[in-house]
Amino acid sequence: MAVFGKSKAWQHWISDNLDALLLYSKWQTRNEADAQDVLQAVLEKTWKEFKMQDPNTIYALVCRKIRNKATDLYRSEDSLANREKKYGELIVMQSDEDHSEDQWFGSFVEAKESQRLLLTALNKLDEELQEIVILHIWNELSFRGISEVTSLSKSTVADKYQKAVTQLKEKLKTINEVCNF
């Protein structure tokens, strides 16, 4: 992250938000290496475009750029894989097993069992609901910020968040009952 060395505000903003942004980047990508690459590219490009602005004003924009960069990365990779497969070449793609769920939450959840239960419940939600929960809880985005990232209205985001929380409570209750039989 040496490219950000000239701006104290940016250094401070990155150190405060790096874990949450990396979590979101991991959620958007297939493995940790891609997550780090996507996040670094987005932060560098964003800094170059907005280095004269207060970085605290562009958090939702950074999340949107992470989402778009990850989508572009996999569209490109998937397109390449399809072309190579079509012409008889084999491409070995990293499996989703490299998307280590144990590393998702980094310093956010201390207890492995709590992390496992929460992740199990979170993974049972629809992807759209997962994204809203991750952006709101771990990235601390407001519903307005999430609406900027997802292109949904603020009220739709709020409704979907409430739906996700309700579903998570039910799933965690069910998981807890099964574990404590």
C-alpha positions as a Markdown table, in Angstrom:
| # | Residue | x | y | z |
|---|---|---|---|---|
| 1 | Met | 0.0 | 0.0 | 0.0 |
| 2 | Ala | 3.0 | 2.3 | -0.5 |
| 3 | Val | 1.1 | 4.3 | -3.2 |
| 4 | Phe | -0.9 | 5.9 | -0.5 |
| 5 | Gly | 2.1 | 7.2 | 1.4 |
| 6 | Lys | 1.6 | 10.9 | 0.7 |
| 7 | Ser | -1.8 | 11.3 | 2.2 |
| 8 | Lys | -2.3 | 10.9 | 6.0 |
| 9 | Ala | -6.0 | 11.0 | 5.7 |
| 10 | Trp | -6.0 | 8.2 | 3.2 |
| 11 | Gln | -3.5 | 6.2 | 5.3 |
| 12 | His | -5.8 | 6.6 | 8.3 |
| 13 | Trp | -8.9 | 5.7 | 6.3 |
| 14 | Ile | -7.4 | 2.6 | 4.8 |
| 15 | Ser | -6.1 | 1.4 | 8.2 |
| 16 | Asp | -9.5 | 1.9 | 9.7 |
| 17 | Asn | -11.5 | 0.3 | 6.9 |
| 18 | Leu | -9.1 | -2.3 | 5.4 |
| 19 | Asp | -10.5 | -5.4 | 7.3 |
| 20 | Ala | -14.1 | -4.6 | 6.4 |
| 21 | Leu | -13.2 | -3.8 | 2.8 |
| 22 | Leu | -11.2 | -7.0 | 2.5 |
| 23 | Leu | -14.1 | -9.0 | 3.9 |
| 24 | Tyr | -16.4 | -7.5 | 1.3 |
| 25 | Ser | -13.8 | -8.2 | -1.4 |
| 26 | Lys | -13.5 | -11.8 | -0.2 |
| 27 | Trp | -17.2 | -12.2 | -0.4 |
| 28 | Gln | -17.2 | -10.9 | -4.0 |
| 29 | Thr | -14.3 | -13.1 | -5.2 |
| 30 | Arg | -13.5 | -16.8 | -5.4 |
| 31 | Asn | -10.3 | -16.8 | -3.3 |
| 32 | Glu | -8.2 | -14.6 | -1.0 |
| 33 | Ala | -5.6 | -13.8 | -3.6 |
| 34 | Asp | -8.2 | -12.5 | -6.0 |
| 35 | Ala | -9.8 | -10.5 | -3.1 |
| 36 | Gln | -6.5 | -8.8 | -2.3 |
| 37 | Asp | -5.8 | -8.1 | -5.9 |
| 38 | Val | -9.3 | -6.6 | -6.5 |
| 39 | Leu | -9.1 | -4.5 | -3.3 |
| 40 | Gln | -5.6 | -3.2 | -4.1 |
| 41 | Ala | -6.6 | -2.3 | -7.7 |
| 42 | Val | -9.7 | -0.5 | -6.5 |
| 43 | Leu | -8.0 | 1.4 | -3.7 |
| 44 | Glu | -5.2 | 2.5 | -6.0 |
| 45 | Lys | -7.6 | 3.7 | -8.7 |
| 46 | Thr | -9.9 | 5.4 | -6.3 |
| 47 | Trp | -7.0 | 7.2 | -4.6 |
| 48 | Lys | -5.8 | 8.4 | -8.0 |
| 49 | Glu | -9.3 | 9.7 | -8.9 |
| 50 | Phe | -10.3 | 11.1 | -5.5 |
| 51 | Lys | -7.0 | 11.9 | -3.6 |
| 52 | Met | -8.1 | 15.5 | -3.1 |
| 53 | Gln | -11.4 | 14.5 | -1.4 |
| 54 | Asp | -12.0 | 13.3 | 2.1 |
| 55 | Pro | -11.9 | 9.4 | 1.7 |
| 56 | Asn | -14.8 | 9.1 | 4.3 |
| 57 | Thr | -17.2 | 10.4 | 1.7 |
| 58 | Ile | -16.6 | 7.7 | -0.9 |
| 59 | Tyr | -16.9 | 4.4 | 1.1 |
| 60 | Ala | -20.0 | 3.2 | -0.8 |
| 61 | Leu | -18.2 | 4.0 | -4.1 |
| 62 | Val | -15.2 | 1.9 | -3.1 |
| 63 | Cys | -17.6 | -1.0 | -2.3 |
| 64 | Arg | -19.3 | -0.6 | -5.7 |
| 65 | Lys | -15.9 | -0.6 | -7.4 |
| 66 | Ile | -15.0 | -3.8 | -5.6 |
| 67 | Arg | -18.2 | -5.4 | -6.7 |
| 68 | Asn | -17.7 | -4.3 | -10.3 |
| 69 | Lys | -14.0 | -5.2 | -10.5 |
| 70 | Ala | -14.7 | -8.7 | -9.1 |
| 71 | Thr | -17.5 | -9.2 | -11.7 |
| 72 | Asp | -15.3 | -8.0 | -14.5 |
| 73 | Leu | -12.5 | -10.4 | -13.3 |
| 74 | Tyr | -14.7 | -13.4 | -13.3 |
| 75 | Arg | -16.5 | -12.6 | -16.6 |
| 76 | Ser | -13.0 | -12.3 | -18.2 |
| 77 | Glu | -11.8 | -15.6 | -16.5 |
| 78 | Asp | -15.0 | -17.5 | -17.3 |
| 79 | Ser | -15.0 | -16.3 | -20.9 |
| 80 | Leu | -11.3 | -17.4 | -21.3 |
| 81 | Ala | -12.2 | -20.8 | -19.7 |
| 82 | Asn | -15.1 | -21.3 | -22.1 |
| 83 | Arg | -12.9 | -20.4 | -25.1 |
| 84 | Glu | -10.1 | -22.7 | -24.0 |
| 85 | Lys | -12.5 | -25.5 | -23.3 |
| 86 | Lys | -14.2 | -25.0 | -26.7 |
| 87 | Tyr | -10.8 | -25.4 | -28.4 |
| 88 | Gly | -9.9 | -28.5 | -26.4 |
| 89 | Glu | -7.5 | -27.0 | -23.9 |
| 90 | Leu | -8.0 | -27.6 | -20.3 |
| 91 | Ile | -7.8 | -24.8 | -17.8 |
| 92 | Val | -7.5 | -25.6 | -14.2 |
| 93 | Met | -9.4 | -23.1 | -12.2 |
| 94 | Gln | -9.1 | -22.8 | -8.5 |
| 95 | Ser | -12.1 | -24.5 | -6.8 |
| 96 | Asp | -14.4 | -22.7 | -4.5 |
| 97 | Glu | -12.7 | -24.7 | -1.7 |
| 98 | Asp | -10.0 | -22.0 | -1.7 |
| 99 | His | -12.7 | -19.6 | -0.7 |
| 100 | Ser | -11.9 | -20.5 | 2.9 |
| 101 | Glu | -14.9 | -19.7 | 5.0 |
| 102 | Asp | -12.7 | -19.8 | 8.1 |
| 103 | Gln | -10.9 | -16.7 | 6.9 |
| 104 | Trp | -13.9 | -14.7 | 5.9 |
| 105 | Phe | -14.4 | -12.8 | 9.2 |
| 106 | Gly | -10.7 | -12.3 | 10.1 |
| 107 | Ser | -10.8 | -10.3 | 13.4 |
| 108 | Phe | -14.5 | -9.8 | 13.4 |
| 109 | Val | -15.5 | -13.0 | 15.2 |
| 110 | Glu | -13.2 | -14.5 | 17.8 |
| 111 | Ala | -14.8 | -17.8 | 18.6 |
| 112 | Lys | -14.5 | -20.4 | 15.9 |
| 113 | Glu | -17.8 | -22.1 | 16.9 |
| 114 | Ser | -19.7 | -18.8 | 16.8 |
| 115 | Gln | -18.1 | -18.0 | 13.5 |
| 116 | Arg | -19.0 | -21.4 | 12.1 |
| 117 | Leu | -22.6 | -21.1 | 13.2 |
| 118 | Leu | -23.0 | -17.6 | 11.9 |
| 119 | Leu | -21.3 | -18.5 | 8.6 |
| 120 | Thr | -23.6 | -21.5 | 8.2 |
| 121 | Ala | -26.7 | -19.4 | 8.8 |
| 122 | Leu | -25.4 | -16.6 | 6.5 |
| 123 | Asn | -24.6 | -19.0 | 3.7 |
| 124 | Lys | -28.2 | -20.2 | 3.8 |
| 125 | Leu | -29.5 | -16.7 | 2.8 |
| 126 | Asp | -30.0 | -15.6 | -0.7 |
| 127 | Glu | -26.8 | -13.9 | -2.2 |
| 128 | Glu | -28.6 | -10.5 | -2.3 |
| 129 | Leu | -29.5 | -10.8 | 1.4 |
| 130 | Gln | -25.9 | -11.9 | 2.3 |
| 131 | Glu | -24.5 | -8.9 | 0.5 |
| 132 | Ile | -26.8 | -6.5 | 2.4 |
| 133 | Val | -25.9 | -8.0 | 5.8 |
| 134 | Ile | -22.2 | -8.0 | 5.1 |
| 135 | Leu | -22.3 | -4.4 | 3.9 |
| 136 | His | -24.4 | -3.2 | 6.8 |
| 137 | Ile | -22.8 | -5.1 | 9.7 |
| 138 | Trp | -19.2 | -5.6 | 8.7 |
| 139 | Asn | -18.7 | -2.7 | 6.4 |
| 140 | Glu | -20.9 | -0.4 | 8.5 |
| 141 | Leu | -22.7 | 1.1 | 5.5 |
| 142 | Ser | -26.0 | 2.8 | 6.0 |
| 143 | Phe | -29.0 | 1.7 | 4.0 |
| 144 | Arg | -28.4 | 4.7 | 1.7 |
| 145 | Gly | -24.8 | 3.6 | 1.2 |
| 146 | Ile | -25.9 | 0.1 | 0.4 |
| 147 | Ser | -28.5 | 1.4 | -2.0 |
| 148 | Glu | -25.6 | 3.2 | -3.9 |
| 149 | Val | -23.6 | -0.1 | -4.0 |
| 150 | Thr | -26.5 | -2.4 | -5.1 |
| 151 | Ser | -28.6 | 0.1 | -7.1 |
| 152 | Leu | -31.7 | -0.8 | -5.0 |
| 153 | Ser | -33.8 | 1.9 | -3.3 |
| 154 | Lys | -33.1 | 2.7 | 0.3 |
| 155 | Ser | -36.5 | 1.3 | 1.4 |
| 156 | Thr | -35.9 | -1.9 | -0.5 |
| 157 | Val | -32.5 | -2.3 | 1.2 |
| 158 | Ala | -34.1 | -1.7 | 4.6 |
| 159 | Asp | -36.8 | -4.3 | 3.9 |
| 160 | Lys | -34.3 | -6.8 | 2.6 |
| 161 | Tyr | -32.1 | -6.2 | 5.7 |
| 162 | Gln | -35.0 | -6.8 | 8.0 |
| 163 | Lys | -35.9 | -10.0 | 6.1 |
| 164 | Ala | -32.3 | -11.2 | 6.3 |
| 165 | Val | -32.1 | -10.5 | 10.1 |
| 166 | Thr | -35.4 | -12.4 | 10.6 |
| 167 | Gln | -34.1 | -15.3 | 8.5 |
| 168 | Leu | -30.7 | -15.3 | 10.3 |
| 169 | Lys | -32.5 | -15.4 | 13.7 |
| 170 | Glu | -34.6 | -18.4 | 12.6 |
| 171 | Lys | -31.6 | -20.2 | 11.0 |
| 172 | Leu | -29.4 | -19.7 | 14.1 |
| 173 | Lys | -32.3 | -20.8 | 16.4 |
| 174 | Thr | -32.7 | -24.0 | 14.3 |
| 175 | Ile | -28.9 | -24.6 | 14.1 |
| 176 | Asn | -28.6 | -24.1 | 17.9 |
| 177 | Glu | -31.5 | -26.5 | 18.6 |
| 178 | Val | -29.9 | -29.1 | 16.4 |
| 179 | Cys | -26.5 | -28.7 | 18.0 |
| 180 | Asn | -28.0 | -28.9 | 21.5 |
| 181 | Phe | -30.4 | -31.8 | 20.8 |
